Amino acid sequence: MGVNELRWLAPVRPGDVLHLEGEITELIPSKTRPQGIVWIKWTMFNQRGEAVYSFTPIGIVPRKPGISDQESGIRK
């Protein structure tokens, strides 16, 4: 759906070893459909553990039928 908070935090150089970590920061259930909106903060780190890039895309994800909001961890 879109991207928020796109940040280039430090330069990346040839030979750097990078890894990406993601954290779900918010889930919003749809009131009319079996889906929801998810916000995931992604951060890329170099071999020294320095954050070099971060962004928060917004996506639509399906929900399992019959699962309550409390069971799924969805906050209202």
DRENPA-3360 file (N, C-alpha, C; in nm, 2 decimals, always signed):
BEGIN
1 = MGVNELRW = +0.08/-0.12/+0.00/+0.00/+0.00/+0.00/+0.09/+0.13/+0.00 ~ +0.20/+0.12/+0.06/+0.29/+0.23/+0.06/+0.41/+0.21/+0.15 ~ +0.49/+0.31/+0.17/+0.61/+0.31/+0.25/+0.62/+0.43/+0.33 ~ +0.65/+0.42/+0.46/+0.67/+0.54/+0.55/+0.81/+0.53/+0.60 ~ +0.86/+0.64/+0.65/+0.98/+0.66/+0.72/+1.10/+0.59/+0.65 ~ +1.12/+0.62/+0.53/+1.23/+0.57/+0.45/+1.36/+0.65/+0.49 ~ +1.46/+0.58/+0.54/+1.58/+0.65/+0.59/+1.70/+0.58/+0.54 ~ +1.80/+0.65/+0.48/+1.93/+0.60/+0.45/+2.02/+0.66/+0.57;
9 = LAPVRPGD = +2.07/+0.57/+0.65/+2.13/+0.61/+0.78/+2.28/+0.62/+0.77 ~ +2.34/+0.54/+0.69/+2.49/+0.54/+0.67/+2.52/+0.48/+0.54 ~ +2.64/+0.51/+0.48/+2.68/+0.45/+0.35/+2.71/+0.30/+0.36 ~ +2.69/+0.23/+0.25/+2.72/+0.09/+0.24/+2.84/+0.09/+0.14 ~ +2.94/+0.01/+0.17/+3.06/+0.00/+0.09/+3.07/-0.14/+0.03 ~ +3.14/-0.15/-0.08/+3.17/-0.28/-0.14/+3.24/-0.37/-0.03 ~ +3.20/-0.49/-0.02/+3.26/-0.58/+0.08/+3.18/-0.58/+0.21 ~ +3.09/-0.49/+0.24/+3.01/-0.49/+0.36/+2.93/-0.62/+0.36;
17 = VLHLEGEI = +2.91/-0.67/+0.48/+2.82/-0.78/+0.50/+2.69/-0.73/+0.57 ~ +2.58/-0.75/+0.50/+2.45/-0.68/+0.55/+2.35/-0.79/+0.59 ~ +2.27/-0.75/+0.70/+2.16/-0.84/+0.73/+2.04/-0.75/+0.76 ~ +1.92/-0.81/+0.74/+1.80/-0.73/+0.75/+1.71/-0.79/+0.86 ~ +1.66/-0.71/+0.94/+1.57/-0.75/+1.05/+1.43/-0.68/+1.04 ~ +1.33/-0.75/+1.06/+1.19/-0.69/+1.05/+1.12/-0.71/+1.18 ~ +1.04/-0.61/+1.21/+0.96/-0.61/+1.34/+0.82/-0.56/+1.30 ~ +0.72/-0.64/+1.33/+0.58/-0.60/+1.31/+0.54/-0.50/+1.42;
25 = TELIPSKT = +0.51/-0.38/+1.38/+0.48/-0.28/+1.48/+0.33/-0.26/+1.50 ~ +0.25/-0.30/+1.40/+0.11/-0.28/+1.42/+0.03/-0.37/+1.32 ~ -0.08/-0.42/+1.37/-0.18/-0.50/+1.29/-0.32/-0.44/+1.32 ~ -0.38/-0.41/+1.21/-0.52/-0.35/+1.22/-0.61/-0.44/+1.14 ~ -0.71/-0.50/+1.21/-0.80/-0.59/+1.14/-0.91/-0.51/+1.06 ~ -0.95/-0.57/+0.95/-1.06/-0.51/+0.87/-1.19/-0.54/+0.94 ~ -1.28/-0.45/+0.94/-1.41/-0.48/+1.01/-1.51/-0.55/+0.91 ~ -1.47/-0.55/+0.78/-1.56/-0.61/+0.68/-1.50/-0.72/+0.60;
33 = RPQGIVWI = -1.37/-0.74/+0.61/-1.31/-0.85/+0.53/-1.22/-0.93/+0.61 ~ -1.19/-1.06/+0.57/-1.10/-1.14/+0.64/-0.95/-1.11/+0.62 ~ -0.91/-0.98/+0.64/-0.78/-0.94/+0.62/-0.75/-0.82/+0.72 ~ -0.63/-0.77/+0.71/-0.59/-0.66/+0.79/-0.47/-0.59/+0.73 ~ -0.44/-0.48/+0.79/-0.32/-0.40/+0.75/-0.21/-0.42/+0.85 ~ -0.09/-0.44/+0.80/+0.03/-0.47/+0.88/+0.13/-0.36/+0.85 ~ +0.20/-0.31/+0.96/+0.31/-0.22/+0.95/+0.43/-0.30/+1.00 ~ +0.53/-0.31/+0.91/+0.66/-0.38/+0.95/+0.77/-0.28/+0.94;
41 = KWTMFNQR = +0.85/-0.26/+1.04/+0.97/-0.18/+1.04/+1.09/-0.27/+1.00 ~ +1.15/-0.24/+0.89/+1.26/-0.32/+0.84/+1.39/-0.23/+0.86 ~ +1.49/-0.29/+0.92/+1.62/-0.22/+0.94/+1.73/-0.31/+0.89 ~ +1.82/-0.25/+0.81/+1.94/-0.32/+0.76/+2.06/-0.28/+0.83 ~ +2.14/-0.38/+0.87/+2.26/-0.35/+0.95/+2.39/-0.40/+0.88 ~ +2.50/-0.33/+0.90/+2.63/-0.38/+0.84/+2.70/-0.47/+0.94 ~ +2.81/-0.52/+0.90/+2.89/-0.61/+0.99/+2.93/-0.56/+1.12 ~ +2.93/-0.43/+1.14/+2.96/-0.37/+1.27/+2.83/-0.34/+1.36;
49 = GEAVYSFT = +2.72/-0.39/+1.31/+2.59/-0.37/+1.38/+2.53/-0.23/+1.37 ~ +2.59/-0.15/+1.27/+2.53/-0.02/+1.25/+2.41/-0.02/+1.16 ~ +2.31/+0.05/+1.19/+2.19/+0.06/+1.10/+2.23/+0.14/+0.98 ~ +2.20/+0.09/+0.86/+2.24/+0.17/+0.74/+2.12/+0.21/+0.66 ~ +2.00/+0.14/+0.69/+1.88/+0.17/+0.61/+1.76/+0.12/+0.69 ~ +1.65/+0.20/+0.69/+1.53/+0.15/+0.75/+1.41/+0.21/+0.67 ~ +1.30/+0.13/+0.68/+1.18/+0.18/+0.62/+1.06/+0.10/+0.68 ~ +0.94/+0.15/+0.66/+0.82/+0.09/+0.72/+0.72/+0.08/+0.61;
57 = PIGIVPRK = +0.71/-0.04/+0.54/+0.61/-0.06/+0.44/+0.47/-0.09/+0.51 ~ +0.37/-0.06/+0.44/+0.23/-0.09/+0.48/+0.17/-0.19/+0.39 ~ +0.13/-0.31/+0.44/+0.08/-0.41/+0.36/-0.06/-0.46/+0.40 ~ -0.12/-0.54/+0.31/-0.25/-0.60/+0.34/-0.22/-0.75/+0.36 ~ -0.27/-0.81/+0.47/-0.24/-0.95/+0.49/-0.37/-1.02/+0.52 ~ -0.38/-1.15/+0.49/-0.50/-1.23/+0.52/-0.51/-1.27/+0.66 ~ -0.63/-1.29/+0.71/-0.64/-1.35/+0.85/-0.70/-1.48/+0.84 ~ -0.66/-1.57/+0.93/-0.72/-1.71/+0.94/-0.86/-1.70/+0.98;
65 = PGISDQES = -0.96/-1.77/+0.92/-1.09/-1.76/+0.96/-1.11/-1.82/+1.10 ~ -1.20/-1.77/+1.18/-1.23/-1.82/+1.31/-1.13/-1.79/+1.42 ~ -1.03/-1.71/+1.39/-0.93/-1.67/+1.49/-0.97/-1.53/+1.55 ~ -0.98/-1.52/+1.68/-1.02/-1.39/+1.74/-0.90/-1.30/+1.73 ~ -0.93/-1.17/+1.75/-0.82/-1.07/+1.75/-0.73/-1.10/+1.86 ~ -0.78/-1.14/+1.98/-0.69/-1.16/+2.09/-0.59/-1.28/+2.06 ~ -0.64/-1.39/+2.00/-0.56/-1.50/+1.97/-0.46/-1.47/+1.86 ~ -0.49/-1.38/+1.77/-0.40/-1.35/+1.66/-0.30/-1.24/+1.70;
73 = GIRK = -0.32/-1.18/+1.81/-0.23/-1.07/+1.86/-0.26/-0.94/+1.80 ~ -0.37/-0.92/+1.73/-0.41/-0.80/+1.66/-0.46/-0.70/+1.77 ~ -0.40/-0.58/+1.76/-0.45/-0.47/+1.85/-0.55/-0.39/+1.77 ~ -0.65/-0.35/+1.85/-0.76/-0.26/+1.79/-0.73/-0.12/+1.82;
% end
